[in-house]
Amino acid sequence: MLDEGVWAEVKVGGEHLRLFSEHNALGVQASVYNVNTKNWIAPSESVEDIRHGKEKASAHAEAYLKRTGNLDLPTLEWKKSRSA
């Protein structure tokens, strides 16, 4: 169950990613999902807090975009996650 969190969406150069930083039953975690391929680029990883999770997810997304298409990570607009 989600206690609190944020997410951001990235669409650049044909890539479509969703970044998450969430506090759930397992603690605070960061992850990055590839919408196009329907798989996790960076599966849930424990982090200190939501802010650190945003930084970690952003770093994973940035590295992925550089590696796959030499693309730059655009400015992220973080939105509050809804609890389930």
N, CA, C and O atoms as a GROMACS GRO file, in nm:
protein
  336
    1MET      N    1   0.084  -0.118   0.000
    1MET     CA    2   0.000   0.000   0.000
    1MET      C    3   0.089   0.125   0.000
    1MET      O    4   0.188   0.133   0.073
    2LEU      N    5   0.053   0.218  -0.081
    2LEU     CA    6   0.127   0.343  -0.095
    2LEU      C    7   0.088   0.441   0.015
    2LEU      O    8  -0.030   0.471   0.033
    3ASP      N    9   0.188   0.490   0.089
    3ASP     CA   10   0.163   0.590   0.192
    3ASP      C   11   0.172   0.731   0.134
    3ASP      O   12   0.084   0.814   0.155
    4GLU      N   13   0.278   0.757   0.059
    4GLU     CA   14   0.296   0.885  -0.008
    4GLU      C   15   0.399   0.866  -0.117
    4GLU      O   16   0.474   0.768  -0.118
    5GLY      N   17   0.404   0.960  -0.210
    5GLY     CA   18   0.503   0.949  -0.315
    5GLY      C   19   0.480   1.047  -0.427
    5GLY      O   20   0.382   1.122  -0.429
    6VAL      N   21   0.574   1.044  -0.521
    6VAL     CA   22   0.566   1.129  -0.639
    6VAL      C   23   0.608   1.047  -0.762
    6VAL      O   24   0.675   0.944  -0.749
    7TRP      N   25   0.568   1.094  -0.879
    7TRP     CA   26   0.607   1.030  -1.003
    7TRP      C   27   0.624   1.138  -1.110
    7TRP      O   28   0.569   1.247  -1.099
    8ALA      N   29   0.701   1.105  -1.214
    8ALA     CA   30   0.722   1.196  -1.326
    8ALA      C   31   0.724   1.114  -1.454
    8ALA      O   32   0.762   0.997  -1.455
    9GLU      N   33   0.684   1.178  -1.562
    9GLU     CA   34   0.680   1.111  -1.692
    9GLU      C   35   0.778   1.179  -1.786
    9GLU      O   36   0.789   1.301  -1.788
   10VAL      N   37   0.851   1.097  -1.863
   10VAL     CA   38   0.949   1.149  -1.958
   10VAL      C   39   0.914   1.092  -2.096
   10VAL      O   40   0.903   0.971  -2.114
   11LYS      N   41   0.897   1.183  -2.193
   11LYS     CA   42   0.879   1.144  -2.332
   11LYS      C   43   0.978   1.224  -2.414
   11LYS      O   44   0.964   1.345  -2.429
   12VAL      N   45   1.081   1.154  -2.466
   12VAL     CA   46   1.185   1.220  -2.543
   12VAL      C   47   1.245   1.120  -2.643
   12VAL      O   48   1.275   1.007  -2.607
   13GLY      N   49   1.261   1.163  -2.767
   13GLY     CA   50   1.326   1.081  -2.870
   13GLY      C   51   1.267   0.943  -2.886
   13GLY      O   52   1.341   0.848  -2.910
   14GLY      N   53   1.138   0.927  -2.874
   14GLY     CA   54   1.074   0.797  -2.886
   14GLY      C   55   1.075   0.715  -2.758
   14GLY      O   56   1.014   0.608  -2.752
   15GLU      N   57   1.142   0.763  -2.656
   15GLU     CA   58   1.144   0.694  -2.526
   15GLU      C   59   1.030   0.746  -2.439
   15GLU      O   60   0.994   0.864  -2.444
   16HIS      N   61   0.973   0.657  -2.358
   16HIS     CA   62   0.864   0.692  -2.268
   16HIS      C   63   0.889   0.623  -2.134
   16HIS      O   64   0.875   0.501  -2.122
   17LEU      N   65   0.928   0.703  -2.034
   17LEU     CA   66   0.964   0.650  -1.903
   17LEU      C   67   0.873   0.707  -1.796
   17LEU      O   68   0.820   0.818  -1.810
   18ARG      N   69   0.855   0.631  -1.689
   18ARG     CA   70   0.788   0.681  -1.569
   18ARG      C   71   0.882   0.660  -1.451
   18ARG      O   72   0.934   0.550  -1.430
   19LEU      N   73   0.904   0.766  -1.376
   19LEU     CA   74   0.994   0.764  -1.261
   19LEU      C   75   0.910   0.772  -1.134
   19LEU      O   76   0.812   0.847  -1.128
   20PHE      N   77   0.947   0.695  -1.034
   20PHE     CA   78   0.871   0.690  -0.909
   20PHE      C   79   0.963   0.706  -0.789
   20PHE      O   80   1.076   0.658  -0.787
   21SER      N   81   0.912   0.776  -0.688
   21SER     CA   82   0.975   0.784  -0.557
   21SER      C   83   0.860   0.776  -0.457
   21SER      O   84   0.782   0.869  -0.442
   22GLU      N   85   0.851   0.661  -0.389
   22GLU     CA   86   0.732   0.634  -0.309
   22GLU      C   87   0.764   0.571  -0.174
   22GLU      O   88   0.862   0.497  -0.159
   23HIS      N   89   0.680   0.603  -0.078
   23HIS     CA   90   0.688   0.540   0.055
   23HIS      C   91   0.573   0.442   0.063
   23HIS      O   92   0.456   0.480   0.058
   24ASN      N   93   0.608   0.313   0.076
   24ASN     CA   94   0.506   0.208   0.082
   24ASN      C   95   0.536   0.114   0.198
   24ASN      O   96   0.618   0.147   0.284
   25ALA      N   97   0.473   0.000   0.200
   25ALA     CA   98   0.490  -0.095   0.310
   25ALA      C   99   0.634  -0.144   0.324
   25ALA      O  100   0.673  -0.189   0.432
   26LEU      N  101   0.713  -0.137   0.218
   26LEU     CA  102   0.853  -0.182   0.220
   26LEU      C  103   0.950  -0.071   0.254
   26LEU      O  104   1.070  -0.095   0.263
   27GLY      N  105   0.901   0.051   0.273
   27GLY     CA  106   0.987   0.166   0.301
   27GLY      C  107   0.983   0.263   0.186
   27GLY      O  108   0.891   0.260   0.104
   28VAL      N  109   1.082   0.350   0.178
   28VAL     CA  110   1.089   0.447   0.069
   28VAL      C  111   1.170   0.386  -0.044
   28VAL      O  112   1.280   0.335  -0.023
   29GLN      N  113   1.113   0.390  -0.166
   29GLN     CA  114   1.178   0.327  -0.280
   29GLN      C  115   1.171   0.415  -0.404
   29GLN      O  116   1.079   0.494  -0.420
   30ALA      N  117   1.271   0.399  -0.490
   30ALA     CA  118   1.278   0.468  -0.618
   30ALA      C  119   1.280   0.363  -0.729
   30ALA      O  120   1.336   0.255  -0.712
   31SER      N  121   1.218   0.396  -0.842
   31SER     CA  122   1.218   0.303  -0.956
   31SER      C  123   1.192   0.380  -1.085
   31SER      O  124   1.142   0.493  -1.083
   32VAL      N  125   1.227   0.315  -1.198
   32VAL     CA  126   1.205   0.373  -1.330
   32VAL      C  127   1.146   0.265  -1.420
   32VAL      O  128   1.201   0.155  -1.430
   33TYR      N  129   1.034   0.296  -1.485
   33TYR     CA  130   0.962   0.202  -1.571
   33TYR      C  131   0.966   0.250  -1.715
   33TYR      O  132   0.942   0.368  -1.743
   34ASN      N  133   0.995   0.159  -1.809
   34ASN     CA  134   0.992   0.189  -1.951
   34ASN      C  135   0.854   0.150  -2.004
   34ASN      O  136   0.820   0.032  -2.011
   35VAL      N  137   0.775   0.250  -2.040
   35VAL     CA  138   0.638   0.227  -2.085
   35VAL      C  139   0.638   0.154  -2.219
   35VAL      O  140   0.553   0.068  -2.241
   36ASN      N  141   0.731   0.187  -2.309
   36ASN     CA  142   0.735   0.125  -2.442
   36ASN      C  143   0.761  -0.025  -2.435
   36ASN      O  144   0.693  -0.103  -2.502
   37THR      N  145   0.859  -0.065  -2.355
   37THR     CA  146   0.897  -0.206  -2.350
   37THR      C  147   0.827  -0.282  -2.236
   37THR      O  148   0.838  -0.404  -2.225
   38LYS      N  149   0.754  -0.207  -2.152
   38LYS     CA  150   0.682  -0.264  -2.039
   38LYS      C  151   0.772  -0.344  -1.944
   38LYS      O  152   0.740  -0.455  -1.902
   39ASN      N  153   0.886  -0.283  -1.912
   39ASN     CA  154   0.976  -0.345  -1.814
   39ASN      C  155   1.042  -0.237  -1.729
   39ASN      O  156   1.039  -0.118  -1.761
   40TRP      N  157   1.101  -0.282  -1.620
   40TRP     CA  158   1.165  -0.190  -1.526
   40TRP      C  159   1.309  -0.166  -1.566
   40TRP      O  160   1.387  -0.261  -1.580
   41ILE      N  161   1.346  -0.041  -1.586
   41ILE     CA  162   1.485  -0.004  -1.612
   41ILE      C  163   1.561  -0.011  -1.480
   41ILE      O  164   1.673  -0.061  -1.474
   42ALA      N  165   1.498   0.040  -1.376
   42ALA     CA  166   1.554   0.036  -1.241
   42ALA      C  167   1.442  -0.010  -1.148
   42ALA      O  168   1.356   0.070  -1.111
   43PRO      N  169   1.443  -0.138  -1.110
   43PRO     CA  170   1.339  -0.187  -1.020
   43PRO      C  171   1.350  -0.119  -0.883
   43PRO      O  172   1.449  -0.052  -0.854
   44SER      N  173   1.251  -0.136  -0.802
   44SER     CA  174   1.246  -0.071  -0.671
   44SER      C  175   1.376  -0.085  -0.595
   44SER      O  176   1.430  -0.194  -0.579
   45GLU      N  177   1.426   0.029  -0.550
   45GLU     CA  178   1.553   0.038  -0.478
   45GLU      C  179   1.529   0.122  -0.353
   45GLU      O  180   1.472   0.231  -0.361
   46SER      N  181   1.571   0.072  -0.240
   46SER     CA  182   1.552   0.146  -0.114
   46SER      C  183   1.634   0.273  -0.113
   46SER      O  184   1.750   0.275  -0.155
   47VAL      N  185   1.572   0.381  -0.064
   47VAL     CA  186   1.637   0.512  -0.052
   47VAL      C  187   1.601   0.572   0.084
   47VAL      O  188   1.514   0.522   0.154
   48GLU      N  189   1.670   0.680   0.120
   48GLU     CA  190   1.651   0.743   0.250
   48GLU      C  191   1.515   0.812   0.264
   48GLU      O  192   1.447   0.796   0.366
   49ASP      N  193   1.477   0.889   0.162
   49ASP     CA  194   1.352   0.964   0.168
   49ASP      C  195   1.304   0.994   0.026
   49ASP      O  196   1.370   0.959  -0.071
   50ILE      N  197   1.188   1.059   0.016
   50ILE     CA  198   1.129   1.089  -0.115
   50ILE      C  199   1.224   1.173  -0.201
   50ILE      O  200   1.239   1.146  -0.320
   51ARG      N  201   1.287   1.273  -0.142
   51ARG     CA  202   1.378   1.360  -0.215
   51ARG      C  203   1.494   1.279  -0.274
   51ARG      O  204   1.529   1.295  -0.391
   52HIS      N  205   1.552   1.192  -0.193
   52HIS     CA  206   1.662   1.107  -0.239
   52HIS      C  207   1.613   1.012  -0.349
   52HIS      O  208   1.685   0.984  -0.444
   53GLY      N  209   1.490   0.964  -0.335
   53GLY     CA  210   1.432   0.877  -0.437
   53GLY      C  211   1.416   0.948  -0.571
   53GLY      O  212   1.440   0.889  -0.676
   54LYS      N  213   1.376   1.075  -0.567
   54LYS     CA  214   1.364   1.153  -0.690
   54LYS      C  215   1.501   1.167  -0.757
   54LYS      O  216   1.512   1.154  -0.879
   55GLU      N  217   1.603   1.193  -0.677
   55GLU     CA  218   1.738   1.206  -0.730
   55GLU      C  219   1.787   1.074  -0.791
   55GLU      O  220   1.846   1.073  -0.898
   56LYS      N  221   1.761   0.964  -0.721
   56LYS     CA  222   1.805   0.832  -0.766
   56LYS      C  223   1.734   0.792  -0.896
   56LYS      O  224   1.797   0.746  -0.990
   57ALA      N  225   1.602   0.810  -0.900
   57ALA     CA  226   1.525   0.776  -1.020
   57ALA      C  227   1.569   0.863  -1.137
   57ALA      O  228   1.582   0.814  -1.250
   58SER      N  229   1.592   0.991  -1.112
   58SER     CA  230   1.638   1.081  -1.218
   58SER      C  231   1.773   1.038  -1.273
   58SER      O  232   1.795   1.040  -1.394
   59ALA      N  233   1.864   0.999  -1.184
   59ALA     CA  234   1.997   0.954  -1.227
   59ALA      C  235   1.988   0.828  -1.312
   59ALA      O  236   2.058   0.815  -1.413
   60HIS      N  237   1.902   0.733  -1.273
   60HIS     CA  238   1.884   0.610  -1.352
   60HIS      C  239   1.827   0.643  -1.490
   60HIS      O  240   1.874   0.590  -1.591
   61ALA      N  241   1.726   0.730  -1.493
   61ALA     CA  242   1.664   0.767  -1.621
   61ALA      C  243   1.763   0.841  -1.710
   61ALA      O  244   1.769   0.815  -1.831
   62GLU      N  245   1.840   0.932  -1.652
   62GLU     CA  246   1.938   1.006  -1.729
   62GLU      C  247   2.043   0.914  -1.790
   62GLU      O  248   2.078   0.928  -1.907
   63ALA      N  249   2.093   0.820  -1.711
   63ALA     CA  250   2.193   0.725  -1.761
   63ALA      C  251   2.134   0.638  -1.872
   63ALA      O  252   2.201   0.612  -1.972
   64TYR      N  253   2.011   0.593  -1.855
   64TYR     CA  254   1.945   0.510  -1.956
   64TYR      C  255   1.930   0.588  -2.087
   64TYR      O  256   1.961   0.535  -2.194
   65LEU      N  257   1.884   0.711  -2.080
   65LEU     CA  258   1.863   0.791  -2.201
   65LEU      C  259   1.995   0.819  -2.273
   65LEU      O  260   2.000   0.816  -2.396
   66LYS      N  261   2.100   0.846  -2.199
   66LYS     CA  262   2.233   0.868  -2.260
   66LYS      C  263   2.282   0.741  -2.329
   66LYS      O  264   2.334   0.746  -2.440
   67ARG      N  265   2.264   0.627  -2.260
   67ARG     CA  266   2.313   0.499  -2.311
   67ARG      C  267   2.237   0.453  -2.435
   67ARG      O  268   2.298   0.400  -2.528
   68THR      N  269   2.107   0.472  -2.438
   68THR     CA  270   2.026   0.417  -2.547
   68THR      C  271   2.013   0.508  -2.669
   68THR      O  272   1.997   0.459  -2.780
   69GLY      N  273   2.019   0.639  -2.648
   69GLY     CA  274   2.000   0.726  -2.763
   69GLY      C  275   2.073   0.858  -2.754
   69GLY      O  276   2.044   0.951  -2.830
   70ASN      N  277   2.169   0.868  -2.661
   70ASN     CA  278   2.241   0.992  -2.638
   70ASN      C  279   2.144   1.109  -2.620
   70ASN      O  280   2.165   1.218  -2.673
   71LEU      N  281   2.038   1.084  -2.544
   71LEU     CA  282   1.933   1.183  -2.520
   71LEU      C  283   1.954   1.248  -2.384
   71LEU      O  284   2.010   1.188  -2.293
   72ASP      N  285   1.908   1.371  -2.373
   72ASP     CA  286   1.915   1.443  -2.246
   72ASP      C  287   1.784   1.428  -2.170
   72ASP      O  288   1.676   1.426  -2.230
   73LEU      N  289   1.794   1.417  -2.040
   73LEU     CA  290   1.676   1.412  -1.955
   73LEU      C  291   1.615   1.551  -1.949
   73LEU      O  292   1.682   1.645  -1.908
   74PRO      N  293   1.488   1.565  -1.990
   74PRO     CA  294   1.425   1.697  -1.981
   74PRO      C  295   1.396   1.735  -1.835
   74PRO      O  296   1.410   1.653  -1.745
   75THR      N  297   1.357   1.858  -1.814
   75THR     CA  298   1.317   1.903  -1.681
   75THR      C  299   1.196   1.820  -1.638
   75THR      O  300   1.100   1.805  -1.713
   76LEU      N  301   1.202   1.767  -1.517
   76LEU     CA  302   1.096   1.680  -1.468
   76LEU      C  303   0.989   1.758  -1.394
   76LEU      O  304   1.019   1.851  -1.318
   77GLU      N  305   0.864   1.719  -1.415
   77GLU     CA  306   0.752   1.775  -1.341
   77GLU      C  307   0.697   1.663  -1.253
   77GLU      O  308   0.625   1.575  -1.301
   78TRP      N  309   0.731   1.667  -1.126
   78TRP     CA  310   0.690   1.562  -1.032
   78TRP      C  311   0.546   1.586  -0.988
   78TRP      O  312   0.507   1.699  -0.957
   79LYS      N  313   0.468   1.478  -0.985
   79LYS     CA  314   0.328   1.484  -0.944
   79LYS      C  315   0.308   1.392  -0.824
   79LYS      O  316   0.378   1.291  -0.810
   80LYS      N  317   0.213   1.426  -0.739
   80LYS     CA  318   0.184   1.341  -0.624
   80LYS      C  319   0.120   1.210  -0.671
   80LYS      O  320   0.032   1.210  -0.758
   81SER      N  321   0.165   1.099  -0.612
   81SER     CA  322   0.106   0.968  -0.641
   81SER      C  323  -0.024   0.954  -0.562
   81SER      O  324  -0.040   1.015  -0.456
   82ARG      N  325  -0.113   0.875  -0.614
   82ARG     CA  326  -0.237   0.846  -0.543
   82ARG      C  327  -0.224   0.714  -0.471
   82ARG      O  328  -0.167   0.620  -0.525
   83SER      N  329  -0.276   0.707  -0.350
   83SER     CA  330  -0.269   0.580  -0.276
   83SER      C  331  -0.372   0.484  -0.333
   83SER      O  332  -0.476   0.524  -0.384
   84ALA      N  333  -0.339   0.357  -0.324
   84ALA     CA  334  -0.427   0.254  -0.380
   84ALA      C  335  -0.524   0.204  -0.277
   84ALA      O  336  -0.606   0.117  -0.306
   0.00000   0.00000   0.00000
